[in-house]
Amino acid sequence: MIKKFKRLTLAQKIVFTIVFIFFTIYAVSIIFPFVWAFLSSLKTDDEYYEKVFALPRDWLFSNYKKAFEEFQIGKTKMIGMIGNSLWLTFSGTFVAVMVASATAYIIAKYPFWGTKIIYRIAIFTMIIPIVGNLPAMYKLVVGDLHLNNPIGILALYAGGFGFNFIILHGFYRSVSWSYAEAAFVDGATDWTVYWRIILPQALPAIVSICILSCIGIWNDYMTPFLYLKKYPTLALGIYQFDIMQQYRSNIPVYYCAIILSILPILIVFCCFQNTIMENTVAGGIKG
């Protein structure tokens, strides 16, 4: 890296230095809140208010134990919130990705007179602000269909359109149909082609979509707040505690809950960041 920098012209070195400084400041601005929240979670309540930006005098990791024992919403403690977040994240991700995958595959590889109309509707629904359709959605789900339960919430995630559909539709469009034609010659059915020929090729894209969906559902507090108040997730618990100001008397424990809610997402993103960024089609036709 140093050798490459020395080979640059003076103008290139100046531009490189400015860009490096800018992104360093940007990275620090992102990392600092997480570090500050972690340090704050290890303080006593009095120490937090006295010296907000100072290091903890005693590193009280016992605050995390207190978070599991004391942090709760209604009768659900933190361990219950984590359990609700886990089942909602994994089941919601599975339903959302598989339904979007099947929908995108049909639209991309089985064209008919309504293909373009459906694709344009999918694009149009992404343009509509989420807040704009909340009243109608709430009335439909709670008032008309009574889907404000764990099974009903999975039906909401099984919409088939949205970001997952757009990404997978573009992916399936780029996959050569020659693979399927060869399988049809050997007697394969449409179902077999999808599960054993097309889906394995789409695995890199599906894995990336699954990771992004997991992060989105884990952080989602609005959907549980509207439709799953009896099954509070960790994101909903933190949101409601912040609104009710119930933990203003013990801020460090509140920060412990925040750190615990962020930690799984940070681990997932650090482990799979290359998978997300390198979402490309592998393979080709050999003749």
C-alpha positions, 0 to 999 in steps of 0.5 A: 500500500505504501509503495503504491502511494509513493508511485502516485503523483502529487495531485493524486496524493493530495486527493487520496489523503483528503479522501482517507481523512474524510472516510476516517472521520466518517468511520469514527463517527459511526463507531463512537456511539457504539463504544460510548454506549458500551462504556456507559453500560458498565457504569453506575447510574450516578457515575453516568450522570456525573461523567457521561464521557469518562471511562467507568471507574468499576467495569460493572459487567454485572449490569448485563446480568441485571438486564436479564433479570430486571429489563421486562415489558409486562410479564415478558423478561429479556430472555422472552423478548430475545426468544420472540425476536429469534422465532420472528426473525427466522420464520419471517425471513424464511417465509419472506425470502421463499415467497419472493423467490417463487414469485420472482422466478415465475415472473422472470421465467414464465412470461404472460400477458400480465408479467409487465403489469405485475412487475410495475405494480411491484415497483409502484408499491415500493414508491408508496411511503410506508406511513401512508398505508399504515392506517389501511393496513392496520384496519385490514389486519386487525379489524377485518382479517384478525391477523394480529397473531404469530401466524398472521404476522407471517402472512404479512411477511409473505407478500412476495413483492418489495426489495427481495422480489426486485433483487431476485427477479433481476437475478433470475432474468440473468440465469440462462434458460438452457439449464432448464431446457436440458432438464426438461429434455431429461423429463424434469418437471417445472417444480424439479427445475426450480428446486434442483436447477435454478434455486441452487444457482440462486443460492448466493443471492438468496443467502444475501437476501436472507441476511438483509431480511434477518437484519431488517426483521430483527430491528423492526419494532413497528410491526410487533408494536402494531400487531404483536403486543402480546409477544414483545420482541427485543426491539419493541421492548427497547422502544417502549421502555424508551417511550415510557422512560421507565429506565431513566433511573437506571440508564446503564442497564438500559444501555446493556439491553441496547448493546445486547440487541445490537450484538447479534446484528453486528456479528452477522454483518461482520461474518457475511459482509463479503457475501452481501457485497459479492452477490453475483451469478456464478457459472456459465454455459459450456458448449 
